[in-house]
Amino acid sequence: MTLFKNATLVEFDPARVREGTDLLVEDDVIKEVGRNLTVAGLVAEDKTVDAGGKILFPGLVCSHHHMYSGLARGIMADIGPTPDFVSILRNLWWRLDRAIDEASLYSSGLICSIDAIRAGTTAVIDHHASPQFITGSLNVLKKAFEETGLRGATCYEVSDRRGRDDMIAGVEENVAFAQGIDAEKAKGTWSGLTEAHIGGHAPVTLPDEALKLIADACEKTGRGFHVHLAEDRYDVSHSHATYGKDLIPRLDSFGLLSDKTLLVHGVHLSSEEIAALNERDSFLIHNARSNMNNNVGYTKRIPEVKNLGLGTDGIGADMFEEIKAAYFKHKDEGGAWWPGDFLGALAAGNRLLERVYGAKFGRIEPGYKADLVVANYLSPTPLVPENIAGHMVFGMGSGVVETVMVNGRLVMEDRIFSLDIAPIYEEARGQAEALWGRMNGIAP
């Protein structure tokens, strides 16, 4: 058990603040919340954390990430010109993912997981690609999640860009990974941390055969579909020219829109398409910094989306940075939303986790998963439910995060990790140099 004493409990949606409150965690869930809690029978392995009045809030969720991008930071490789989005994919990302091997993927997964925890992000929804290392790749990421203690759901992004055999191998990897998790659950050996989606790169690289195979995989495993969509205008025009359909109707014709579906970006979706995904209760994940970095345009129809989440598309997992970028870009575009609307989108990641894991997330109440963050935020103004979002956007940053619990386990305490991270970073530097060298040998 872990007993948190004297915390200022903060919840995001609906907003709530409770000062001087204690919190008892047993196994992987919150057992009791109240003032002056005492627990009889505490033993040596149990823990008491004196929060000293600091804020304690539910862990943040990155609703779309690429954990294979962890060794791309400061990349030094012969990238070549990238005047448009397609050339960015061909010259950078598709060469990077082809250069990934098992060792570099594991290293990248560890680094991304550590970075997430350090930023108070307790759960990541991942989208993976490594065409030279497909079979078994998701289990490598699973190992990284479980070693660091991060909650992570992942999938392989199926694509035909390397041929039909790789496309089929990607589907098979998704199914095998999901079935492996189900087998662990049946045997009682599941960590509770990892889950699965069925992934696809983007409709532009998914012929009808791929969508049919993906739909069958979703039905077979009971998992949802995770795919990039309408990130660039080319995805839209390709769908019209090749299939004579808008993107959402095309996916819907294969039964791929459900309440477990994650559609990522959606920059160029029409109002009619957003209404259709809303009707199916699917999620759209907004990635403000990535969209700006790739110059693909702005998602002006954000306020029309029923289930909007926030992701990073591989630019780390610092959701303090992401919510700021999302808000300021929206206002720069003349949007009507305020910080509270974007805090709601960030908190919606917990609704997504509930659908993926079949458990309760995002509240500080008995029975909810113990994914928690203690942060040392010294507020110069009152912190009340009505202005939590303003504090998040205009005051807080990931530097306030001190202690992180995931699934009832303290994975970072007073900014010290439960594992030795120095050798992980040393290994990552060597793996990054080798990865960049392999990229230089791959033609766009």
Secondary structure, 3 states (H helix, E strand, C coil): CEEEEEEEEEEECCEEEEEEEEEEEECCEEEEEECCCCCCCCCCCCEEEECCCCEEEECEEEEEECHHHCCCCCCCCCCCCCCCHHHHHHHHHHHHHHHCCHHHHHHHHHHHHHHHHHCCEEEEEECECCCCCCCCHHHHHHHHHHHHCCEEEECEEECCCCCHHHHHHHHHHHHHHHHHHHHHHHHCCCCCCEEECEEECCHHHCCHHHHHHHHHHHHHHCCCEEEEECCCHHHHHHHHHHHCCCHHHHHHHCCCCCCCCEEEECCCCCHHHHHHHHHCCCEEEECHHHHHHHCCCCCCCHHHCCCEEECCCCCCCCHHHHHHHHHHHHHHCCCCCCHHHHHHHHHHHHHHHHHHHCCCCCCCCCCCECCEEEECCCCCCCCCHHHHHHHHHHCCCHHHEEEEEECCEEEEECCEECCCCHHHHHHHHHHHHHHHHHHHCCCC
